[in-house]
Amino acid sequence: MSDETAGGGAGSRAADGADVPATPSPLDRTTLEVVAVREGMFGVHGTGDTSGYGGLTRPVAMPGASAKPYGGWFDDVAVKLEEVPDAIEKVVVDHGEVTFFIRRAALVATAQHLRDDPALRFELCSGVSGVHFPHEEGRELHAVYHLLSMTHNRRIRLEVTAPDADPHVPSVVSVYPTADWHERETYDMFGLVFDGHPALTRILMPDDWNGHPQRKDYPLGGIPVEYKGGTTAPPETRRSYS
Amino acid sequence: MTTTDPYAGTTDSPTGPVFTVTGQDWDTIDSSAVEGDRIVINMGPQHPSTHGVLRLVLEIDGETVTDARPGIGYLHTGIEKNMEFRTWTQGVTFCTRMDYVAPFSNEAAYVAAVEKLLDIEVPERAQAIRVLMLELNRISSHLVCIATGGMEIGALTVMTCGFRDRELILDLFELISGLRMNHAYFRPGGVAQDLPYGAVEKIRETLSLLKKRLPEYAALCNANPIFKGRLKGIGHLDLAGCLALGLTGPVLRATGYDWDLRKKQPYWGYDTYDFDVVTWDEPDAYGRFRVRLEEMWESLRIVEQAVDRLAESQGDPVMVADPKIAWPSQLSVGGDGQGNSVEHIKHIMGESMEALIHHFKIVTEGFRVPPGQSYASIEAPRGEISCHAVSDGGNRPYRVHFRDPSFVNLQGTSIMSEGSMISDVIVAIASIDPVMGGVDR
């Protein structure tokens, strides 16, 4: 992406409503964070790419940390969150949404603070989802918590990372009982172990399943489909635009 | 009596005596060998009263449930994983199949998340069409809930009425999107197709028919002593319980809290429609039934307003103007079925090579979405459905995760049914209205 300052996030649809707080826009976006490098253009590597784009390399970069002030109520939440010692790793403001990267040791204390402090009051944990970034060494697995404050009508996101070699994240079930099934699903799909979960078992896949299907190194599978003499390869092995 | 359980999982190690009975062979158990009468029964995964393939592990003491554990995953189809291997536009085709009773809500959450990442706003007519479809869908979904909920307690007339009226709405869906279910009608940037000729009149016709038929449910059920006897006080869950377990939608609103994303965090112009949020002050199965019943009327109000707007905005675009995102052509029905319109084919095949290249590129490669993540929430018939979309800048999603309301609400099963009779478990689950396609994805 050449335009590194794009995507400010002002004027989100959800924020135009009557009693919704105006969405703050970040003053400036700092540098992007490279998570992978994309090569070529048509998913062909080595020989076979006659398009002339084979030598192309482009970095894949996620939005990087934002600088203070984050804008509007984002700052209020950030200031309140700083009360938890050694919790915030970085803050990313993007598309009118705020993501707090939390050190995993401080996750439960942070969640407790977010739920109980009257000025924060994030009483609903909307969900937990995992993301696998195999190229981000030492922080391959991300657990993303989506919190909603019905009192203040705000949404924030917490992100916790864990290395593949030590896939442990503390469980927030003691704070948000609703995270029970979400954490089981994230464990099932990514192999993230939530320490302190009351019964961390598989939930969607069979109990004796091997592997964690949503990880990027887990194949999609599939078989070629033949129809009227033609054969369609399974989606994973088709040529794709990289 | 056996000491090994042939049906036990590989990780189970039964310590006490295990009795395996499969039906009509209960008298083969030597009653003297049984200590107490604590029985664990499996309800499902194939049971007509479990809304699909839900397995309930119930520990019972006589007729009373002492422990209830839902087991899910029997309908897991890997939709989220599959979406990572298709373009952003094709993703709609997958996610519409999750909660198949309310497919438009799935599509809505997904396209809202993608549009947030793209930083685009869809045209007003497309927003009105989306609102129209979402609200029609809310009616049809609530009809299914009330119908199947009625059937499960023996009120078969409610079932036949419910499916009869849902049919009317499915006919509208077929008219507008071409399909009765699994529409893939919302696309990032707008909707797949403008309303067909005569759709406004047809919708108005159906609305007037629905207005005659909706009172039938109230007349059949609201004061029916058997119906009330089965529903009142069953599946009780108060506000604190709902928030702790994350339950949203009619279950939450039946506790008296008017949390509705359409009002609180309005999207697609919901704040410009005139409607009320329905609440009830009895957080039980009966309260949820009444909330759903009233919500159908509110949805009818919204649909009427949306239809009026659509009648006025005839001819306006239903897709963003950006040709790098918008699908290049509108579909039309020709002699050989549905396909690209004749004008478009003439243009790309006979007039402009660049237009042909563009068509090919946007259809095969799709568009690229700037890197980042977004989270969009929609008020689905069952509660809050959210989509967490992560892009790495490619033409396919890097990761999409759906927070399906059925998945979360089903966590309330245990607290709603423990201590009640077995027959009340059915009512409690029906009042949650889970759709297993959405739960398992």
Chai-1 contact restraints between the chains, C-beta under 6 A:
chainA,res_idxA,chainB,res_idxB,connection_type,confidence,min_distance_angstrom,max_distance_angstrom,comment,restraint_id
A,M1,B,P370,contact,1.0,0.0,6.0,A-B,restraint_1
A,M1,B,G393,contact,1.0,0.0,6.0,A-B,restraint_2
A,G7,B,D119,contact,1.0,0.0,6.0,A-B,restraint_3
A,G7,B,P370,contact,1.0,0.0,6.0,A-B,restraint_4
A,R13,B,Y267,contact,1.0,0.0,6.0,A-B,restraint_5
A,A14,B,Q265,contact,1.0,0.0,6.0,A-B,restraint_6
A,A14,B,Y267,contact,1.0,0.0,6.0,A-B,restraint_7
A,G17,B,P266,contact,1.0,0.0,6.0,A-B,restraint_8
A,G17,B,D271,contact,1.0,0.0,6.0,A-B,restraint_9
A,A18,B,D271,contact,1.0,0.0,6.0,A-B,restraint_10
A,V20,B,Q265,contact,1.0,0.0,6.0,A-B,restraint_11
A,V60,B,D392,contact,1.0,0.0,6.0,A-B,restraint_12
A,V60,B,G393,contact,1.0,0.0,6.0,A-B,restraint_13
A,A61,B,P371,contact,1.0,0.0,6.0,A-B,restraint_14
A,M62,B,P371,contact,1.0,0.0,6.0,A-B,restraint_15
A,P63,B,G372,contact,1.0,0.0,6.0,A-B,restraint_16
A,D94,B,G372,contact,1.0,0.0,6.0,A-B,restraint_17
A,H95,B,K116,contact,1.0,0.0,6.0,A-B,restraint_18
A,H95,B,S374,contact,1.0,0.0,6.0,A-B,restraint_19
A,E123,B,L243,contact,1.0,0.0,6.0,A-B,restraint_20
A,L124,B,L243,contact,1.0,0.0,6.0,A-B,restraint_21
A,S126,B,S386,contact,1.0,0.0,6.0,A-B,restraint_22
A,S126,B,R403,contact,1.0,0.0,6.0,A-B,restraint_23
A,G127,B,R403,contact,1.0,0.0,6.0,A-B,restraint_24
A,S129,B,H388,contact,1.0,0.0,6.0,A-B,restraint_25
A,S129,B,H401,contact,1.0,0.0,6.0,A-B,restraint_26
A,V131,B,V390,contact,1.0,0.0,6.0,A-B,restraint_27
A,V131,B,R399,contact,1.0,0.0,6.0,A-B,restraint_28
A,H146,B,Y375,contact,1.0,0.0,6.0,A-B,restraint_29
A,M150,B,W259,contact,1.0,0.0,6.0,A-B,restraint_30
A,N153,B,K264,contact,1.0,0.0,6.0,A-B,restraint_31
A,P177,B,A244,contact,1.0,0.0,6.0,A-B,restraint_32
A,P177,B,L245,contact,1.0,0.0,6.0,A-B,restraint_33
A,T178,B,L245,contact,1.0,0.0,6.0,A-B,restraint_34
A,T178,B,G246,contact,1.0,0.0,6.0,A-B,restraint_35
A,W181,B,Q411,contact,1.0,0.0,6.0,A-B,restraint_36
A,I203,B,G73,contact,1.0,0.0,6.0,A-B,restraint_37
A,L204,B,G73,contact,1.0,0.0,6.0,A-B,restraint_38
A,L204,B,H76,contact,1.0,0.0,6.0,A-B,restraint_39
A,L204,B,D440,contact,1.0,0.0,6.0,A-B,restraint_40
A,D207,B,G9,contact,1.0,0.0,6.0,A-B,restraint_41
A,D208,B,T10,contact,1.0,0.0,6.0,A-B,restraint_42
A,P213,B,K81,contact,1.0,0.0,6.0,A-B,restraint_43
A,Q214,B,K81,contact,1.0,0.0,6.0,A-B,restraint_44
A,L220,B,F85,contact,1.0,0.0,6.0,A-B,restraint_45
A,P235,B,F85,contact,1.0,0.0,6.0,A-B,restraint_46
A,Y241,B,E365,contact,1.0,0.0,6.0,A-B,restraint_47
A,Y241,B,N395,contact,1.0,0.0,6.0,A-B,restraint_48
